[in-house]
């Protein structure tokens, strides 16, 4: 009995969770805003970080203890940054993207 009730409630929740677009103008604005919001990618290989999609933003590097280590302005869409840091774990942040990395 409980299983049937849960199935019915799940189906009802899934039905009401579908967003409804009021008009085409709203849908176009939503698509345009998704195009403008580019995802920032941070990758680290050895002692260098590659930042993609963050032109005009700032890369902040922080130690795990919370001490700011360095700040670098990202000028290009794809930019390589030499970290020149001692071995250890660090937190890299660009805008809202945060990565915990290990420098070896």
Secondary structure, 3 states (H helix, E strand, C coil): CHHHHHHHHHHHHHHHCCCCCCCHHHHHHHHHHHHHCCCCEEEEECCEEEEECCCCCEEEEEECCCCEEEEEECCCCEEEEECCCCCEEEEEEECCEEEEEEEC
